[in-house]
């Protein structure tokens, strides 16, 4: 009997070894494209990604594919030629148009914007230069942070001239050139300047000066009312279901965020940036210049700059920008040293594209990466609805101890706001408190908790959390405004 047992153990060990070796060889033999597909398929399976992806290595496309639905009502899948709204990726095209006008001698970067917008209030306009607008250092209040912007203002039509008047008379948030504070208003003004200087619409300049030369035939300035072939519909996650995203008049994002494109067209854009077809090499030094320090690295003209350590000896520079607009979030990330490119376009609202980008980049450089896990926020939401907040909190703590679920700040934050918007203020406060506990250095977590306490009419705790938010994130101008109001 003993020999039979040993024999069985040997056989079991042998087959286990063979299985492990086969699995290892299979994993090792996977191409980078197969690994990327496996990774993104998991993100799609867990409803953390719904869109299109393109990856290029050494300037050549090695992977492009769509996941999920471009239109959920009609079951139309996303593909590599699906058109998505880009949001703030538009800014790099706006800055390119500005530099083209600069090369043509039609404007200067270091003179007051009142030279091009004579009707702009001189009190602030005489202090602001185009360089300030390009680098988010002008101090112009960000219109997307205005109260009721998304609920009311964003649904109405405005001409550029009409919309500029909504914020041009407001006091500057700081002296131009002294701070970095991301502002869509600044890039809106750049679009308006482009129109004034060129005597053409922003859309016409975009088409003739960039899209046509680069042959980006599936890109343009989005118009909601027009029929646009292959355009993805906009969705957002509400709890554990998708809903249609809120309407926004696409004239308002304008030069700060009104473009649409495909992953394939953004590859063409990436390739065009390696030559001097659009602007000279000297102007490209300005375009890709590290002009100011931002929250994570440096900011140029419509691009962010970051360093990625590949190992203890080598680093590469990443040039990238993200975008977000009702129902869409996007990311384009370039590594010029290796001519590597990753593009993610998603049509289900906020999701963590930076995490996906980090995983794909690891695959490109043969570094370790992990497959995504199910969302702990999603499980928590289901428990709150089915078992109540007290039981849900107990389950949350138990689930957190396991290795089965992923806890993500943005997902917990979205869950908290979903509860807040549906009148479940007590539940929202508890979720935001969990997020603060998990991410104690995030100013945004404290800001959200402050907002929930304000909704519950607990001004004392609201003030406490807003103060902590601003302490962690000094650029939180909305938090500063609320602190001032609560302190009066």
N, C-alpha and C positions, 0 to 999 in steps of 0.2 A: 504493500500500500504506500509506503514511504517513497519508493522509487517512482511509483505512478504519479504521486503528488509532485515530486521534483520535476518529473518529465513534463507535467502539465504547466508548471511554473515556467520552465525553460521555453516551452512552446509559446506560452502567453507573452513572455518577455521578448521572444524573437519576433512574433507578429506585431507587438507594440513598437518594437524598434523599427521594423520595416515600415509600419504605418507612419511613425514620426518622421523617418527619413523621407518617405514619399511626400508627406505634407511639407517638410522643409524644402525639398527639391522643387515641389510645385510652387511654393511661395516664392522661392528664389528665382524660379523660371518665369514668374509673372513679369510681363512688360510693365513699364511705367504707366502706359495707357490703361492696362487692365487693373492695376492697383488704384488708379484714380477713379475708374468706373466703379470698382467695388466700394471705395470710400464714399463717393457721392451717391451711390445707390442706397447706402445705409442712411445717409442724411435724408434722402428722399423718403425712404421707408418710415422713418420716425417723424415725418412731416416737418423737418427742420430746413428743407430746401425744396423749392419748386421753381425751376427756371432753367437757364442754359449756362453751360460752362465751356470755356476754351482755354487750352494750355499750349503754349509754344515753348520749345527748347532750342537754343541756338538759332533762333529766328524762324524755326520751322514748326508748323502746327503738328502736335503729336496726339492731341485729343480734343474733340468737340462733340457735345451731346446735350440734348434737352432732357429734363426730368419733370415729371408731373404734368400739369395741365396749363395750357395757355388760356383755355376757356373751359371752366368746369361745368357750365350749363350744357355745353354741346360736346363735352368729352374730347376736346381737341388738344393733342399733346404739344408740349413745348419742344422746339427743335432748335438747331443751331442758327436758323434764319428767322426765328421769332423776334419780333420787335418789342423792346421794353423801354419804358421811360427811364431816363438815366439819372434824374435828380442832379446832384451837385457835380457829377462828372462833367456836366456842361461847362463848368467854370474853366477847365483847361482849354476849351475851345474859345471861350470869350477872351482869355488872356492871349491866346494866339492871334486873334483878330486885332487886339490892341497893339501887339508888337508889329504886326504887318503895317498898321497905320503909322506906327512910330518909324519904321524903316522907310516908309514913303514920305516922311517929313510932315505928316499931317497933324501930329500931336507930339507933345513931350511928356515924359513920365514924371518930371519933377516940378511942374508948374501947377498953380491952383486950378481946381476943376472949374472955377468960375470963368476961366479963359475959354472954355468950351460950352459951359452952361451958364450964360450971363444972367439968367433969371433965378439961379440957385441962390438962396440966402447967403450973403457975403460974410456974415458973422462966423459961419462954420465953413462955407465953401472956399473962402480965401486961405484957410488953413490946410485943406485937404488936397493932396496930390493924387494922380492916377496910381502912382506907386503905393500909396497908402491903401487905396481901394483894392489893388491887386493882392496885397499881403495881409488884408484884414487888420490893418493898424490905423484905420481912419477914425474909429470911434463912433461911426454912424450906427444908431440903434438898429438891431436886427429885426426886420418886420415879421418874420415868422415867430418871434417871441411875443408879439403884441397880444394883449388879451383879446380873446374871441377871433383871432385871425383865422384859424382853421374852421371854426364853427360858422362864421359869418362872412368876413371879408374875402376869404379865398374862393368863395362861390360866385363872386360878382366879376363882371368884366370891367377892366380899366385899360386905358391907353398908357404907355410908359410915362407920358407927361403927367397924366392924372394921378398915377400911383406914386410917382416921386414926391408929389405934393403932400402925400399922407405922412411922410417922415422927414422931409427936408427941413421943416421948421423946428423939429425937436432938438433939444440940446444934445451935444455930443456926450458920449459916455466917458470919454477921456480925451486928453490932448493928442491930436494925431501924431503918430510915430512913437508914442511912449509905451504902448501895450499891444498885445495880440488878442483879438476877440473876434471869433468867426462871425461874419456878418453877410447874410444874403443881400442885404440892402446895398452893400458896397458893390457887389457884382451886378445888381440891377442897375445901379448908376453907370457902371462901365458899359452896359448894353445901350443905355440912353446916350452916352457920349459917342459910342460907335455910330449910332444913327445920325447924330448931329454933325459929326466930322465927315462922314462918308456921304451924307445925303441919300442914304439907302436905309431900308429897314434892317434890323439885326438879322432877321431870317434870310434876307437877300444876301447880306455879307457872308453869313455862315455857309450858304449854299455855293456861292460863286468863288469864295476865297479859300474854302477848305474842303467841303464835301465833294464838289465836282472834281477838283484837281486830284484828290486822294481816291476817287472812284468809290466813295461810300454811298452807294446807290440805295441802301436800305436804312439811311439815317436822315434825320431832319428835325425841324422845329415842330413839336407836336400840337395838333389842333384837335380838340375833343370832338368837334362837330363833323370833321372830315372822315370819310371811310378810308382807313389805312389797312391795306392787306397785311395779314400775318401779325397784327398787333395783339399783344397779350392783354387780357383783361386784368384789372387790378383787384386783388383780394387782401383781406386781413384776417388774422386769427382772432376769434372771439371765443374765449374759453377753449373748448376742444373742437370747435367747428370753424370752417371758413365762411366769411361773409363778403359781400361786395364792398370795396373800399369807398370811403366818402368821396364825393365829387370835388374836384378843384378846377377852377378855370385856368387853363394852361398858359394864359397870357401873364399870369402873376409870377410863376417861377422865372420866366423870361430868361435873361442872360445868366441867371444864377442856377437854372435847373429845368428848362423846358424841352430839352432834346430827347429824342428816342433813337435807339440804334440796336444793332445785333452784336453778338459776340464776334461774328465774322468780320463785320465792319470795324469793330474796335481793334481787331488784329491789324487791319489795313492802316488804321490810325497809328498804332504802335510802330509799325514798320516805317511809316512816313516820317516819324520823329528821328530816325537815324540818319536821314540825309538833310540837305538844305533846300528842299523843294519849296517849302512854305515860308521859311525865314532863313536868314544867313546864320552862319556859325556864331558870329559875334552876338546876334540877337538871341540865339539859343542859350548862350551863357547867361543872359538875363532871365530867359524863360525857365531854365533849370537852376537858377541861382538859389542858394540857401539864404534867403533874405532876412528871415526872422526866426526866432525860436518859438515853437508852438508847444502844445501839451506833451507831445511824444518825441519830437525831434526838431525838424526845421520845416519851414513853409516857404515855397517859392511863389511862382505865379500860377496858381491853380493846381499845385501839386504839393504833396507832403514828402519828406525825405527821412529815411530811417536806416539804421545800420543793422545788419543781420550777421551775428557771429556764426560761421559754419563750423569752426572748430577753434582751438586755442590759438591758431596761427593765422587764420584767414577770416576776413569779413567781406561782405558784399553790401553795396548800397541799394536800398529799395526805394523806388519812386512810385507813389501810388496815391489814389484818392477814392473815397467812397461817395455814395449818393443815396438819398432817401427821399421819397415823395409818396403821397397816398397810395398804398398798396404795393410799392416797389422799394427794394433796396439793392444796391449795386456796388461793385468794386472792380477797379482795374489796377493791377500791380505789376510793375516792370522792374527787372534787374538788368540794366543796360550792359554791365560787364560781361554777362553771359548771354545776352539777348533772350532772356527768359521772360515769359509773359503769362499771367493768369487773369482771366476775366470771369466774373460771376454776375449774372443778372437774374434777380429773383422777383416774382410777382405775387408774393403772399405777405407783404409787409416786412416788419423787422425780423431779422434772423442774424445769427452770428457768422457773417461771411469771413471775418478775420480769422476765426478758428479754422474754417474750411481751407482758407488760403494757406495758413500755416501748415496744415496737414499735406496739402498738395505740394507745397514748396519742399517739405521734407522728402516726399517721394522723388521730386526732381533731383535732389542732392543726395539721394540714397541714405537718408537719415531715418531714425526710428519715428514711427507715428502710431497712433491708436485709432481704432474705428470708433465712431460715435456711439453714445448710449441713449437710451430713452430719457425723456425729459422728466425730472423730478417735479417741476412746476406743473406739468400736465397731469401727473398722478395726484398732486395736491389739489388741483382744481376739481377733479372728479370726486375726490373724497369730501371736499367742502360741500359740494352740491348734493352728494348722496348720504353723507354721514354727519354733516355739521362741522363747524370749525374746531370744536374741542377734540373730537375723534380724529379729525384730519391732521391736527397738530401732533397728536400722538403717533399716528402712522408716518407722518413726515420724519420725525426723529428716528423711528425704526428704519425707514427706507434709506435715510441718509447714511446709516451705519453700513449698509450693504454696498456692494460694488456694481450694482445693477443699473443705477440711474445717474444722470448727470445734473448737477446743480449749476445753473447759469444765471448770472445777474440780470441780463436783459429779459429772459423768459419770466423770471420771478417779478420783475418790474412790470412787465406787460400784464401778467396775471393780476397784480395789485390794482392796476388801473382798470382792468376789465371789471373787477369787483366794485371799485369805486364808482364807475360810470353806471353800474346797474343798481346802485343804492345800497350795496352791502359794505357800508363804511367800516363797521367793526371788523369784518373779515379782511378788508383791504389793509387796515392798520396792522393786523397780525401778520399778513404776508410781507408787508414792507418791513416790519420788525425782523422777520426771519432774514430778509435780504441784507439789512444793516448788520445783523450778527454775522452773516456769511462774508460780507464785503465791507468791513468797517472803515476802509480807506476810500470808499467811493462817495464823493460828494453828491452824486445823482441819487444814491439810495436814501440819503438823509433828506434830500430835497423832496422826494416822493413821499416819504413818511411825514414830512412837514405838511405837505399838501393834504394828506389824508386826515391828519389831526385838525387842520383848518376846516375841512369838510365836516368834522364832528364837533366843531365850535370849541375845540380845546386850544385856545390861542397861546396859552403858556407853553405847551409841548410843541406846538407848531413853530413858535419863535425859537425854541431851543434847538430844534432839528434844522431849521433854515440857517441858523447861525453856524451850526456844525458843517452844513453843506458848503457854505461860503468859505469857511475856514479851510476846508479840503479842496475846494474849487473856487479860487478867487475870481474866475471869469464868469461865475454865475450871476449875471446882472439881474435876472428876474428874481432870484433869491434875495439879492440886496434890496430890490424895490419892495418886496413883501416884508422884509425885516423893518424897513423904514416905516411902512404903513402900520405894522403891528406895534411898533415902539412909540407911535404918536399918541 
